[in-house]
C-alpha cells in the first residue's frame, strides 16, 4: 500500500480511504493528558493513567460503490453494538505515513455523505469519526 491510506474493516468487509478532502491527515491524539503547575511552580502531569488514544476524523472522496461498502460495514457494526456487545469494534489500519499499524476503534460519529456539486453524481464526500478503544 502507498502512503496516505486508511483501511477500515469489520468482519469480512473492508474499505480503503486515500483521497482525503484536504492536505491535513485525519489522524490525531485525543487531548487527555496535560502538564499542570502547582502554586509554587512545580510541574505535574494530569490526565488518565493510560496511554492517550488516537482519533481519526475522516473526510474522503468516495464513489457510489465505496459509499455502499462503508454504509454496509457501519450497519453491520452498529447492529452488533445495538445488541449490547461492548466488544463491537472495527479495525482501522493507519498507513498514513507508510508505517502500517492496526487499532481497534469505535464509531463516535456515523458516516455521512455529501454531494460535491449539484450536477456531480459520481464522486461524493464521506465523513466519519473513529476513536481508538
GIDAKA-V579689 format. One record per pair of residues at least 24 apart in sequence whose ideal C-beta (glycine too) atoms are under 10 Angstrom apart, sorted by the first residue. I is the first residue (numbers start at 1). J is the second residue. D is the distance in Angstrom with one decimal. If there is no record, write none. Layout:
i=I j=J d=D
i=I j=J d=D
This chain:
i=1 j=93 d=8.5
i=1 j=95 d=5.3
i=1 j=98 d=8.4
i=1 j=100 d=7.1
i=2 j=95 d=8.0
i=2 j=98 d=7.8
i=3 j=95 d=7.2
i=3 j=96 d=7.1
i=3 j=97 d=6.4
i=3 j=98 d=4.5
i=3 j=99 d=9.4
i=4 j=95 d=7.7
i=4 j=96 d=5.8
i=4 j=97 d=8.3
i=4 j=98 d=8.5
i=5 j=93 d=7.9
i=5 j=94 d=8.6
i=5 j=95 d=4.5
i=5 j=96 d=7.1
i=5 j=98 d=9.0
i=5 j=100 d=8.4
i=6 j=56 d=6.5
i=6 j=58 d=6.5
i=6 j=60 d=8.0
i=6 j=92 d=6.3
i=6 j=93 d=7.0
i=6 j=94 d=6.0
i=6 j=95 d=7.1
i=6 j=96 d=6.7
i=6 j=130 d=8.9
i=7 j=91 d=8.1
i=7 j=92 d=7.0
i=7 j=93 d=4.3
i=7 j=94 d=8.5
i=7 j=95 d=7.3
i=7 j=100 d=8.7
i=7 j=102 d=8.6
i=8 j=56 d=8.6
i=8 j=58 d=8.3
i=8 j=69 d=9.6
i=8 j=70 d=7.4
i=8 j=73 d=6.6
i=8 j=74 d=9.0
i=8 j=77 d=9.4
i=8 j=90 d=5.6
i=8 j=91 d=7.3
i=8 j=92 d=5.3
i=8 j=93 d=8.1
i=8 j=105 d=8.0
i=8 j=107 d=9.3
i=8 j=111 d=9.6
i=8 j=128 d=8.5
i=8 j=130 d=7.2
i=9 j=73 d=7.5
i=9 j=90 d=6.5
i=9 j=91 d=4.8
i=9 j=92 d=7.8
i=9 j=93 d=7.4
i=9 j=102 d=8.8
i=10 j=72 d=9.4
i=10 j=73 d=5.1
i=10 j=74 d=8.2
i=10 j=75 d=9.9
i=10 j=76 d=5.9
i=10 j=77 d=4.8
i=10 j=78 d=9.8
i=10 j=80 d=8.3
i=10 j=88 d=8.7
i=10 j=89 d=8.2
i=10 j=90 d=4.5
i=10 j=91 d=7.1
i=10 j=92 d=9.9
i=10 j=105 d=10.0
i=10 j=107 d=9.8
i=11 j=73 d=8.0
i=11 j=76 d=6.0
i=11 j=77 d=8.2
i=11 j=80 d=8.7
i=11 j=90 d=9.2
i=11 j=91 d=9.9
i=12 j=73 d=9.8
i=12 j=76 d=9.3
i=13 j=69 d=6.6
i=13 j=70 d=8.9
i=13 j=72 d=6.3
i=13 j=73 d=4.4
i=13 j=74 d=9.5
i=13 j=76 d=6.6
i=13 j=77 d=9.0
i=13 j=90 d=9.3
i=14 j=69 d=8.1
i=14 j=73 d=7.5
i=14 j=90 d=9.4
i=14 j=91 d=8.3
i=14 j=93 d=8.6
i=15 j=60 d=9.4
i=15 j=62 d=8.4
i=15 j=66 d=6.2
i=15 j=67 d=9.1
i=15 j=68 d=9.7
i=15 j=69 d=4.9
i=15 j=70 d=4.9
i=15 j=71 d=9.6
i=15 j=72 d=9.1
i=15 j=73 d=6.0
i=15 j=74 d=9.5
i=15 j=90 d=9.9
i=15 j=111 d=9.6
i=15 j=126 d=9.1
i=16 j=60 d=9.5
i=16 j=66 d=8.3
i=16 j=69 d=9.4
i=16 j=93 d=8.9
i=16 j=95 d=9.4
i=17 j=56 d=9.3
i=17 j=58 d=6.0
i=17 j=59 d=9.3
i=17 j=60 d=4.2
i=17 j=61 d=8.8
i=17 j=62 d=7.7
i=17 j=66 d=8.2
i=17 j=70 d=8.7
i=17 j=92 d=9.7
i=17 j=126 d=7.9
i=17 j=128 d=9.7
i=18 j=60 d=7.6
i=18 j=61 d=9.3
i=18 j=95 d=9.1
i=18 j=96 d=9.5
i=19 j=60 d=5.7
i=19 j=61 d=4.2
i=19 j=62 d=7.7
i=19 j=63 d=9.8
i=19 j=66 d=9.5
i=19 j=123 d=8.7
i=19 j=125 d=9.8
i=20 j=58 d=7.4
i=20 j=59 d=6.4
i=20 j=60 d=5.3
i=20 j=61 d=7.8
i=20 j=96 d=9.2
i=21 j=58 d=9.1
i=21 j=59 d=4.2
i=21 j=60 d=6.7
i=21 j=61 d=6.7
i=21 j=114 d=9.8
i=21 j=116 d=9.5
i=21 j=125 d=6.1
i=21 j=126 d=9.5
i=21 j=127 d=8.3
i=22 j=59 d=7.4
i=24 j=57 d=9.2
i=24 j=59 d=9.2
i=25 j=56 d=9.3
i=25 j=58 d=10.0
i=25 j=94 d=9.3
i=25 j=96 d=4.8
i=25 j=97 d=7.9
i=26 j=55 d=8.8
i=26 j=56 d=5.1
i=26 j=57 d=5.2
i=26 j=58 d=4.7
i=26 j=59 d=6.9
i=26 j=60 d=7.9
i=26 j=94 d=9.3
i=26 j=96 d=7.7
i=26 j=127 d=9.6
i=26 j=128 d=9.7
i=26 j=129 d=8.9
i=26 j=130 d=9.2
i=27 j=54 d=6.2
i=27 j=55 d=7.6
i=27 j=56 d=5.4
i=27 j=57 d=8.4
i=27 j=58 d=9.1
i=27 j=92 d=9.2
i=27 j=94 d=5.8
i=27 j=96 d=5.6
i=27 j=97 d=8.8
i=27 j=103 d=9.8
i=27 j=130 d=9.7
i=28 j=54 d=7.1
i=28 j=55 d=5.6
i=28 j=56 d=8.0
i=28 j=57 d=7.3
i=29 j=53 d=7.1
i=29 j=54 d=5.8
i=29 j=55 d=7.0
i=29 j=132 d=9.1
i=30 j=54 d=7.4
i=30 j=55 d=5.1
i=30 j=131 d=6.8
i=30 j=132 d=8.2
i=31 j=55 d=9.6
i=51 j=132 d=9.2
i=52 j=132 d=9.0
i=53 j=103 d=8.7
i=53 j=105 d=9.0
i=53 j=106 d=9.9
i=53 j=131 d=6.1
i=53 j=132 d=4.1
i=53 j=133 d=7.7
i=54 j=92 d=8.7
i=54 j=94 d=7.5
i=54 j=101 d=9.3
i=54 j=103 d=6.3
i=54 j=105 d=8.0
i=54 j=130 d=8.6
i=54 j=131 d=7.6
i=54 j=132 d=4.4
i=55 j=105 d=8.7
i=55 j=108 d=8.0
i=55 j=129 d=6.7
i=55 j=130 d=7.1
i=55 j=131 d=5.1
i=55 j=132 d=7.1
i=56 j=92 d=6.2
i=56 j=94 d=7.3
i=56 j=96 d=9.1
i=56 j=103 d=8.7
i=56 j=105 d=7.2
i=56 j=108 d=9.9
i=56 j=128 d=8.4
i=56 j=129 d=6.8
i=56 j=130 d=4.6
i=56 j=131 d=7.9
i=56 j=132 d=8.5
i=57 j=108 d=9.5
i=57 j=109 d=8.0
i=57 j=127 d=7.9
i=57 j=128 d=8.2
i=57 j=129 d=5.0
i=57 j=130 d=8.4
i=57 j=131 d=9.7
i=58 j=92 d=9.2
i=58 j=109 d=9.4
i=58 j=111 d=8.7
i=58 j=126 d=7.4
i=58 j=127 d=6.5
i=58 j=128 d=5.5
i=58 j=129 d=7.2
i=58 j=130 d=7.3
i=59 j=112 d=9.8
i=59 j=114 d=9.2
i=59 j=125 d=6.3
i=59 j=126 d=7.5
i=59 j=127 d=4.6
i=59 j=128 d=8.6
i=59 j=129 d=9.8
i=60 j=124 d=9.6
i=60 j=125 d=7.4
i=60 j=126 d=5.6
i=60 j=127 d=7.9
i=60 j=128 d=9.0
i=61 j=116 d=7.7
i=61 j=123 d=5.5
i=61 j=124 d=7.2
i=61 j=125 d=6.1
i=61 j=126 d=7.8
i=62 j=111 d=9.4
i=62 j=113 d=7.9
i=62 j=123 d=7.4
i=62 j=124 d=5.6
i=62 j=125 d=7.4
i=62 j=126 d=4.5
i=63 j=122 d=6.7
i=63 j=123 d=6.5
i=63 j=124 d=7.6
i=63 j=126 d=9.9
i=64 j=113 d=9.6
i=64 j=121 d=8.1
i=64 j=122 d=7.2
i=64 j=123 d=8.9
i=64 j=124 d=7.4
i=66 j=123 d=9.8
i=66 j=124 d=8.7
i=66 j=126 d=7.5
i=67 j=111 d=8.0
i=67 j=113 d=5.7
i=67 j=124 d=6.0
i=67 j=125 d=9.7
i=67 j=126 d=5.9
i=70 j=111 d=5.3
i=70 j=113 d=8.8
i=70 j=126 d=6.0
i=70 j=128 d=7.7
i=71 j=110 d=9.5
i=71 j=111 d=6.4
i=71 j=113 d=8.2
i=71 j=126 d=9.0
i=73 j=107 d=9.8
i=73 j=111 d=8.7
i=74 j=107 d=6.6
i=74 j=110 d=6.2
i=74 j=111 d=5.3
i=74 j=128 d=7.7
i=75 j=110 d=9.7
i=75 j=111 d=9.7
i=77 j=106 d=8.9
i=77 j=107 d=6.8
i=77 j=110 d=9.8
i=78 j=107 d=7.5
i=78 j=110 d=7.5
i=81 j=106 d=8.2
i=81 j=107 d=8.2
i=86 j=133 d=9.6
i=87 j=133 d=8.8
i=88 j=133 d=9.8
i=89 j=130 d=9.3
i=89 j=132 d=9.3
i=89 j=133 d=5.3
i=90 j=130 d=6.9
i=90 j=133 d=9.5
i=91 j=130 d=10.0
i=92 j=130 d=5.7
i=92 j=131 d=10.0
i=92 j=132 d=8.1
i=94 j=132 d=9.7
i=103 j=130 d=8.4
i=103 j=131 d=9.5
i=103 j=132 d=4.9
i=103 j=133 d=7.9
i=104 j=130 d=9.8
i=104 j=132 d=6.9
i=104 j=133 d=4.5
i=105 j=129 d=9.5
i=105 j=130 d=4.0
i=105 j=131 d=6.1
i=105 j=132 d=5.4
i=105 j=133 d=6.2
i=106 j=130 d=6.8
i=106 j=131 d=5.6
i=106 j=132 d=8.1
i=106 j=133 d=5.6
i=107 j=131 d=8.3
